Amino acid sequence: MNDKKNLSRRSFIKASATTAAGVSLVGLAGCTEQVKSTSAGAFASGSDKIRVGLIGCGGRGTGAMANCVKSSPGIEVYAMGDVFQDRLDGSVKSLKNYKPDGNNAYSGNGVPPEVFNVPKERRFVGFDAFEKVIATDCDMVILATPPHFRPQHLKAAIEAGKHVFMEKPVAVDPVGIRSVIESSNIAKRKSLAIVAGTQRRHQKHYIELIKRVKNGDIGDIVSGQCYWNMGTLWSHKRQPGWSDMEYQLRNWLYYTWLSGDHIVEQHVHNIDVINWAIGANPVKCMGMGGRQVRTEPIYGNVFDHFAVEFEYPNGVKVSSMCRQTKGCTNNVSERVVGTKGTMHCDEGITGARPYKYDGPNPNPYVEEHAHLIASIRSGRPLNEGKRIAESTLCAIMGRMSAYTGRAMKFDWAMNASKLKLGPDNYEFGDLETVPVSVPGKTPLI
C-alpha cells in the first residue's frame, strides 16, 4: 500500500471515530435497549475498521451492504455468501460498479474500490455459505436471505460473536420467533449489537411524531389503522434444470415457508409502527384473507389480501389491511387516533396540538446502519432483536388467524404454538408445494 493510500486510510479511521461520537444514540426514540460494553473500538486487526460479511446476495442484501458502507467511514466489505452462484456474482458486480458523483458521494449500490475486499476465497455458495461467511474474520454480518432462514443464521452469528444487521421479518413461524428471542438474549449477555431492517424506527420524521404521541399530544390512544396495499411484485419463470427447491427459493415471496406471506414479509413494517406508537403488543386478533386474483401456480401458496383486527391492552383496536393486487388503489401508511388528535405518519398530527415535521429526513435505509455502527463503536450496542421478533409474531398471528379462520391470542402464539414451516433438510430436489390454506379447514397448530 503506498503512502497516499495509507494517509487516506488513516483519515478514514479518524473520520469514523468522529462519526461514532457524533451520533446521539440516547435520542433514538425508535431504538431499543443499549448494552454497555468495554470492547468499543477494537475490530479488524485491532483497528477501528469494521469488516462486514453479507449473507444473502439478492437485491435487498446488496442494497443493505451499500447502505452500510455509505452510513459510516471505516467499513470494509469482507465476505459474501449466497445459495446461488449467479446471485453472488451479480451482487459482486453491482457492489464493484462504483460511480462517484464528484461530491464525495455516490449513487446506486456501487461502493468505493478501497472498501471492497472480497477475494474469491471469501465468496461462498451453497446452503452452508452462511457458516463460511461467519467463520471469516468479519466483525459483523448482514442477514438478507429469505426470512425462513433468519433464526438459524442469527443463532450462528451470535454464537460466533458477530454483530448483526438482519432484514425484517425475522421468522415465519412461532418456533422461529422463540429462537430469535433466545439469540437476542444471548447477544445482550455478550454485548453484541442487533439492528433490524425496520427503517421507520430510524427515520427522523417518524421518530419526532412518535415522540409527540408518547408525550400525550394526541391524548389517550383509542384506535388505529395501518395499511400496505400495493400492486404485484416480481416472479421468475421456471427454467430447465431447476428443481422444486430451486424454483421455490427463486420465487420465495410466494411460498409461506420462505416469506411468511406478504402480511409478514411486508406489512410487518406498519404493524411495528403501531406497536411502537401504542407501546405494547396486541393481546389478540381476528383475521381474514384469501387468494382471489393471484391464483396461478406461479404464485405458490400465499394469499393476495388480508384484513386483521388487532386488539391491544385497554381495548384499543387497530384495523390492519394489506394487499398485492394489480390495478387497485395503493396505500402504505399508519394512523393512530387519540382523544385529543390524530397522528398520520405521512401528514403529521392534527387536533389540539397540531404538528408537521419539516426538518431534515436522511435516508432511513442508511441511518439504520449509521446507528448500528455508532452503537458498536461507542461500546453501547443496540439490540432490537426481541422487539422485532414480537412485531414479526404479530404479523404471523394475523396470518395464522386468516389461514385458519380462528381468533388468535398473542400469548398462545408466543408460548404454545408448535407451528414450524419448511422442510427438515435443505437440498436441491423435489419439494411439494403445501396446498393453499382454506379458512375453517386449515388446522391451527
C-alpha positions as CSV (number, residue, x, y, z in Angstrom):
1,M,0.0,0.0,0.0
2,N,1.5,3.4,-1.0
3,D,1.8,6.5,1.2
4,K,-1.2,8.1,-0.4
5,K,-3.4,5.1,0.4
6,N,-2.0,4.9,3.9
7,L,-2.9,8.6,4.5
8,S,-6.4,8.0,3.1
9,R,-6.9,5.0,5.4
10,R,-5.8,7.0,8.5
11,S,-8.1,9.8,7.6
12,F,-10.9,7.3,7.0
13,I,-10.4,5.8,10.5
14,K,-10.2,9.2,12.1
15,A,-13.5,10.2,10.5
16,S,-15.1,7.1,11.7
17,A,-14.4,7.8,15.3
18,T,-15.8,11.3,14.8
19,T,-19.0,9.9,13.3
20,A,-19.4,7.4,16.1
21,A,-19.0,10.2,18.7
22,G,-21.4,12.5,16.9
23,V,-24.4,10.2,16.6
24,S,-26.8,10.5,19.6
25,L,-28.0,7.0,20.5
26,V,-30.0,8.2,23.5
27,G,-32.2,10.3,21.3
28,L,-33.3,7.5,19.0
29,A,-36.9,7.0,20.2
30,G,-37.4,4.1,17.9
31,C,-34.3,2.1,19.0
32,T,-34.4,-0.4,21.8
33,E,-32.1,-1.2,24.7
34,Q,-28.4,-0.5,24.5
35,V,-25.9,-2.7,26.3
36,K,-22.9,-1.2,27.9
37,S,-19.7,-2.8,26.7
38,T,-16.0,-2.4,27.3
39,S,-14.9,-3.6,23.9
40,A,-15.6,-0.4,21.8
41,G,-13.2,0.5,19.0
42,A,-11.3,-2.8,18.7
43,F,-12.3,-4.6,15.5
44,A,-10.4,-5.9,12.5
45,S,-6.7,-6.3,13.2
46,G,-7.1,-4.1,16.2
47,S,-8.1,-1.1,14.2
48,D,-11.3,0.9,14.0
49,K,-12.2,-0.8,10.7
50,I,-15.3,-2.9,10.8
51,R,-15.3,-5.9,8.4
52,V,-18.8,-6.8,7.2
53,G,-19.9,-10.1,5.7
54,L,-23.0,-10.4,3.5
55,I,-25.3,-13.4,3.8
56,G,-27.9,-13.3,1.1
57,C,-26.8,-11.5,-2.1
58,G,-30.2,-10.6,-3.7
59,G,-31.3,-7.0,-4.3
60,R,-32.0,-6.2,-0.7
61,G,-28.8,-7.8,0.6
62,T,-26.7,-5.9,-2.0
63,G,-28.6,-2.7,-1.2
64,A,-28.1,-3.2,2.6
65,M,-24.4,-3.6,2.1
66,A,-24.2,-0.4,0.1
67,N,-26.3,1.3,2.7
68,C,-23.9,0.1,5.4
69,V,-20.8,1.4,3.5
70,K,-22.5,4.8,2.9
71,S,-23.5,5.1,6.5
72,S,-20.1,5.3,8.2
73,P,-16.4,5.6,7.4
74,G,-14.2,2.6,8.2
75,I,-16.5,-0.1,6.7
76,E,-14.9,-2.9,4.7
77,V,-16.9,-5.4,2.5
78,Y,-15.1,-8.5,3.6
79,A,-17.0,-11.7,2.8
80,M,-20.1,-12.7,0.8
81,G,-22.3,-15.8,0.5
82,D,-25.5,-17.0,-1.2
83,V,-27.1,-20.3,-2.1
84,F,-26.8,-19.4,-5.8
85,Q,-23.6,-18.6,-7.8
86,D,-25.4,-16.2,-10.1
87,R,-26.8,-14.1,-7.2
88,L,-23.4,-13.9,-5.7
89,D,-21.8,-12.9,-8.9
90,G,-24.5,-10.3,-9.6
91,S,-24.0,-8.8,-6.2
92,V,-20.2,-8.6,-6.6
93,K,-20.7,-6.9,-9.9
94,S,-23.2,-4.4,-8.5
95,L,-21.0,-3.5,-5.5
96,K,-18.0,-3.0,-7.7
97,N,-19.8,-0.7,-10.0
98,Y,-18.7,2.4,-8.2
99,K,-19.8,5.7,-9.8
100,P,-18.8,8.8,-7.7
101,D,-20.7,12.0,-8.4
102,G,-17.8,14.3,-7.7
103,N,-19.1,15.5,-4.3
104,N,-17.7,12.6,-2.2
105,A,-21.0,10.8,-2.7
106,Y,-22.2,8.1,-5.0
107,S,-25.5,6.6,-6.2
108,G,-26.6,3.0,-6.7
109,N,-25.2,0.0,-5.0
110,G,-21.6,0.5,-6.0
111,V,-19.0,1.0,-3.2
112,P,-15.6,2.7,-3.4
113,P,-13.0,0.2,-4.5
114,E,-10.8,0.6,-1.5
115,V,-13.6,-0.8,0.8
116,F,-14.4,-3.8,-1.4
117,N,-12.1,-6.6,-0.2
118,V,-13.8,-9.9,-1.1
119,P,-11.3,-12.1,-3.0
120,K,-12.7,-15.3,-4.4
121,E,-11.6,-17.3,-1.4
122,R,-14.1,-15.3,0.7
123,R,-17.0,-15.8,-1.7
124,F,-19.2,-18.8,-0.8
125,V,-22.0,-20.6,-2.5
126,G,-24.5,-23.2,-1.1
127,F,-26.8,-23.8,1.8
128,D,-23.8,-23.7,4.1
129,A,-22.5,-20.4,2.7
130,F,-23.7,-18.6,5.8
131,E,-21.5,-20.7,8.0
132,K,-18.5,-20.0,5.8
133,V,-19.1,-16.2,5.9
134,I,-19.5,-16.3,9.7
135,A,-16.2,-18.3,10.0
136,T,-14.2,-15.5,8.4
137,D,-12.6,-12.7,10.4
138,C,-15.6,-10.4,9.8
139,D,-16.8,-8.3,12.8
140,M,-20.4,-8.0,11.6
141,V,-22.8,-9.8,9.3
142,I,-25.8,-8.6,7.2
143,L,-28.6,-11.3,7.1
144,A,-30.7,-10.8,4.0
145,T,-31.7,-14.3,2.8
146,P,-35.4,-15.2,2.6
147,P,-36.9,-14.8,6.1
148,H,-37.3,-18.6,6.8
149,F,-33.5,-18.8,7.3
150,R,-33.2,-15.8,9.7
151,P,-33.4,-17.7,13.0
152,Q,-30.8,-20.2,12.0
153,H,-28.5,-17.6,10.7
154,L,-28.9,-15.2,13.6
155,K,-28.2,-18.1,16.1
156,A,-25.0,-19.0,14.2
157,A,-23.8,-15.4,14.0
158,I,-24.4,-14.6,17.7
159,E,-22.8,-17.9,18.8
160,A,-19.7,-16.8,16.8
161,G,-19.6,-13.4,18.4
162,K,-20.6,-11.3,15.4
163,H,-22.6,-8.1,15.5
164,V,-25.7,-8.4,13.2
165,F,-27.9,-6.3,10.9
166,M,-30.9,-8.5,9.9
167,E,-33.6,-7.7,7.5
168,K,-37.2,-8.0,8.5
169,P,-39.2,-10.1,9.1
170,V,-37.0,-12.3,11.4
171,A,-39.0,-15.5,11.2
172,V,-42.0,-17.1,9.5
173,D,-43.4,-19.1,12.4
174,P,-43.6,-19.1,16.2
175,V,-40.9,-21.6,16.7
176,G,-38.5,-19.3,14.7
177,I,-39.7,-16.3,16.8
178,R,-38.7,-18.1,20.0
179,S,-35.3,-18.9,18.6
180,V,-34.7,-15.2,17.6
181,I,-35.6,-14.0,21.1
182,E,-33.3,-16.6,22.6
183,S,-30.4,-15.4,20.3
184,S,-31.2,-11.8,21.2
185,N,-30.9,-12.6,24.9
186,I,-27.5,-14.2,24.3
187,A,-26.4,-11.2,22.2
188,K,-27.3,-9.0,25.2
189,R,-25.2,-11.0,27.5
190,K,-22.3,-11.0,25.0
191,S,-22.6,-7.2,24.3
192,L,-23.4,-7.8,20.6
193,A,-25.5,-5.4,18.5
194,I,-28.6,-6.5,16.6
195,V,-30.4,-4.0,14.4
196,A,-33.3,-4.9,12.2
197,G,-34.4,-3.6,8.9
198,T,-37.4,-1.7,10.2
199,Q,-36.1,1.6,8.9
200,R,-39.0,3.6,10.1
201,R,-37.6,3.3,13.6
202,H,-34.6,5.2,12.4
203,Q,-36.4,7.7,10.2
204,K,-36.4,11.3,11.6
205,H,-40.0,12.3,10.9
206,Y,-41.3,9.0,12.4
207,I,-39.2,9.5,15.5
208,E,-40.4,13.0,16.0
209,L,-44.1,12.1,15.5
210,I,-44.0,9.1,17.8
211,K,-42.2,11.2,20.4
212,R,-45.1,13.5,20.5
213,V,-47.6,10.7,20.7
214,K,-45.7,9.4,23.7
215,N,-45.8,12.9,25.2
216,G,-49.6,12.9,25.1
217,D,-50.1,15.3,22.2
218,I,-53.0,13.3,20.8
219,G,-54.3,12.3,24.3
220,D,-55.1,8.6,25.1
221,I,-54.9,6.3,22.1
222,V,-58.3,4.8,21.2
223,S,-57.8,3.2,17.8
224,G,-55.5,3.0,14.8
225,Q,-55.2,1.8,11.2
226,C,-52.3,0.5,9.2
227,Y,-52.0,-0.4,5.5
228,W,-49.7,-1.9,2.9
229,N,-51.9,-2.1,-0.2
230,M,-50.0,-2.2,-3.4
231,G,-49.7,-3.9,-6.8
232,T,-48.0,-7.1,-7.8
233,L,-44.3,-7.9,-7.4
234,W,-41.7,-9.8,-9.4
235,S,-41.7,-13.6,-10.3
236,H,-39.3,-15.8,-12.2
237,K,-40.4,-18.3,-14.8
238,R,-39.2,-21.8,-14.2
239,Q,-36.1,-22.6,-16.1
240,P,-34.9,-26.0,-17.4
241,G,-32.9,-27.9,-14.8
242,W,-34.4,-26.1,-11.8
243,S,-35.5,-28.4,-9.1
244,D,-38.6,-27.7,-7.0
245,M,-36.4,-26.4,-4.2
246,E,-34.5,-24.0,-6.6
247,Y,-37.8,-22.8,-8.1
248,Q,-39.3,-22.0,-4.7
249,L,-36.1,-20.3,-3.5
250,R,-36.0,-18.1,-6.6
251,N,-39.7,-17.2,-6.1
252,W,-39.5,-17.1,-2.3
253,L,-42.1,-14.3,-2.0
254,Y,-44.9,-16.8,-2.9
255,Y,-44.2,-19.6,-0.5
256,T,-45.3,-19.2,3.1
257,W,-42.4,-21.3,4.4
258,L,-39.9,-18.9,2.9
259,S,-41.6,-15.5,3.2
260,G,-44.3,-15.9,5.8
261,D,-46.7,-14.5,3.2
262,H,-46.8,-10.8,2.4
263,I,-48.5,-9.8,5.7
264,V,-45.4,-11.0,7.4
265,E,-42.7,-10.1,4.8
266,Q,-44.0,-6.6,4.1
267,H,-46.8,-5.5,6.3
268,V,-44.7,-6.1,9.4
269,H,-43.3,-2.6,8.9
270,N,-46.7,-1.0,9.5
271,I,-47.7,-3.3,12.4
272,D,-44.3,-2.4,14.0
273,V,-45.1,1.3,13.8
274,I,-48.5,0.7,15.5
275,N,-46.8,-1.3,18.3
276,W,-44.3,1.5,18.7
277,A,-46.9,4.2,19.0
278,I,-49.1,2.3,21.4
279,G,-46.2,0.9,23.4
280,A,-47.5,-2.6,23.5
281,N,-48.1,-5.7,21.5
282,P,-51.7,-6.7,20.7
283,V,-53.3,-9.2,23.1
284,K,-55.4,-10.9,20.4
285,C,-56.5,-10.7,16.8
286,M,-59.1,-11.9,14.3
287,G,-58.1,-12.0,10.6
288,M,-59.4,-12.9,7.2
289,G,-58.0,-13.1,3.8
290,G,-57.8,-15.0,0.6
291,R,-56.4,-15.7,-2.8
292,Q,-58.7,-14.1,-5.4
293,V,-56.5,-12.6,-8.1
294,R,-53.1,-14.3,-7.9
295,T,-54.4,-17.9,-8.4
296,E,-51.9,-19.3,-10.9
297,P,-49.4,-21.9,-9.7
298,I,-46.6,-19.4,-10.2
299,Y,-47.8,-17.6,-7.1
300,G,-47.2,-20.6,-4.9
301,N,-49.5,-20.9,-1.8
302,V,-49.7,-17.3,-0.5
303,F,-52.8,-15.1,-0.2
304,D,-53.2,-11.9,-2.1
305,H,-55.1,-9.9,0.6
306,F,-55.5,-9.8,4.3
307,A,-57.6,-7.8,6.8
308,V,-56.9,-8.2,10.5
309,E,-58.3,-6.5,13.6
310,F,-55.8,-6.4,16.4
311,E,-56.9,-5.7,19.9
312,Y,-54.4,-4.0,22.3
313,P,-54.5,-3.5,26.0
314,N,-57.3,-1.3,27.3
315,G,-59.5,-2.3,24.4
316,V,-57.7,-0.3,21.7
317,K,-58.5,-1.8,18.4
318,V,-56.5,-1.4,15.2
319,S,-57.6,-2.3,11.7
320,S,-54.8,-3.7,9.5
321,M,-55.0,-4.3,5.8
322,C,-52.5,-5.5,3.2
323,R,-53.0,-6.4,-0.5
324,Q,-50.8,-7.2,-3.5
325,T,-53.2,-6.7,-6.4
326,K,-52.6,-5.0,-9.8
327,G,-54.9,-2.2,-10.8
328,C,-56.1,-1.2,-7.4
329,T,-55.6,1.9,-5.2
330,N,-52.4,1.9,-3.3
331,N,-52.0,2.9,0.3
332,V,-48.9,2.4,2.5
333,S,-49.5,4.3,5.8
334,E,-50.2,4.2,9.5
335,R,-52.6,6.3,11.6
336,V,-53.2,6.5,15.4
337,V,-56.3,8.2,16.8
338,G,-56.4,9.7,20.2
339,T,-58.8,11.5,22.4
340,K,-57.2,14.9,21.5
341,G,-56.0,14.4,18.0
342,T,-54.8,12.1,15.3
343,M,-51.3,11.1,14.2
344,H,-50.9,10.2,10.5
345,C,-47.3,9.2,9.8
346,D,-47.3,10.8,6.3
347,E,-49.0,14.0,7.2
348,G,-48.3,14.8,10.9
349,I,-50.6,15.5,13.9
350,T,-53.9,17.2,13.8
351,G,-56.1,18.2,16.7
352,A,-55.4,20.1,19.9
353,R,-51.6,20.2,19.3
354,P,-51.0,20.1,15.6
355,Y,-47.6,19.3,14.3
356,K,-45.9,18.7,11.0
357,Y,-42.2,17.7,10.7
358,D,-40.3,19.9,8.3
359,G,-36.7,19.2,9.3
360,P,-34.0,17.0,7.6
361,N,-35.0,13.5,6.7
362,P,-31.9,11.5,5.9
363,N,-32.3,8.2,4.1
364,P,-33.5,5.8,6.8
365,Y,-32.0,2.8,5.0
366,V,-28.6,4.4,5.6
367,E,-29.5,5.8,9.0
368,E,-30.3,2.4,10.5
369,H,-26.7,1.3,9.6
370,A,-25.2,4.5,10.9
371,H,-27.0,4.0,14.3
372,L,-25.8,0.4,14.4
373,I,-22.2,1.1,13.6
374,A,-22.1,4.1,16.0
375,S,-23.6,1.9,18.8
376,I,-20.9,-0.7,18.2
377,R,-18.1,1.8,18.3
378,S,-19.4,3.6,21.3
379,G,-19.5,0.3,23.3
380,R,-23.3,0.6,23.8
381,P,-24.6,-1.8,21.2
382,L,-28.2,-1.5,20.1
383,N,-30.3,-4.7,20.5
384,E,-33.6,-4.6,18.6
385,G,-33.9,-8.4,18.4
386,K,-36.7,-9.0,20.9
387,R,-38.7,-6.0,19.7
388,I,-38.7,-7.0,16.0
389,A,-39.4,-10.7,16.9
390,E,-42.5,-9.6,18.8
391,S,-43.7,-7.4,15.9
392,T,-43.0,-10.2,13.4
393,L,-45.1,-12.5,15.6
394,C,-48.0,-10.1,15.5
395,A,-47.9,-10.4,11.7
396,I,-47.6,-14.2,11.9
397,M,-50.6,-14.4,14.3
398,G,-52.6,-12.3,11.8
399,R,-51.7,-14.7,9.1
400,M,-52.5,-17.8,11.2
401,S,-55.9,-16.3,12.1
402,A,-56.7,-15.6,8.4
403,Y,-55.4,-19.0,7.2
404,T,-57.5,-20.9,9.8
405,G,-60.4,-18.6,10.4
406,R,-59.7,-18.8,14.2
407,A,-59.2,-16.0,16.6
408,M,-55.7,-15.8,17.9
409,K,-54.1,-14.7,21.2
410,F,-50.6,-13.3,21.3
411,D,-49.6,-15.3,24.4
412,W,-50.7,-18.6,22.8
413,A,-48.8,-17.9,19.6
414,M,-45.7,-16.9,21.5
415,N,-45.7,-19.7,24.1
416,A,-47.8,-22.6,22.9
417,S,-48.0,-22.8,19.1
418,K,-45.8,-25.6,17.6
419,L,-46.0,-24.3,14.1
420,K,-42.7,-24.8,12.2
421,L,-42.7,-24.3,8.5
422,G,-40.3,-25.7,5.9
423,P,-38.5,-28.9,5.0
424,D,-36.4,-30.8,7.5
425,N,-33.4,-30.8,5.2
426,Y,-32.2,-28.2,2.7
427,E,-31.2,-29.8,-0.5
428,F,-31.9,-29.3,-4.2
429,G,-34.5,-31.8,-5.4
430,D,-38.2,-32.5,-5.2
431,L,-40.2,-30.3,-2.8
432,E,-44.0,-30.5,-2.7
433,T,-45.9,-27.2,-2.6
434,V,-48.1,-27.1,0.5
435,P,-51.7,-26.5,-0.5
436,V,-53.2,-23.0,-0.2
437,S,-54.8,-22.6,3.2
438,V,-58.6,-22.7,3.5
439,P,-60.2,-20.9,6.4
440,G,-62.3,-23.2,8.5
441,K,-60.4,-26.2,7.3
442,T,-56.7,-25.5,7.8
443,P,-55.8,-26.6,11.3
444,L,-54.4,-24.3,14.0
445,I,-51.1,-25.6,15.1
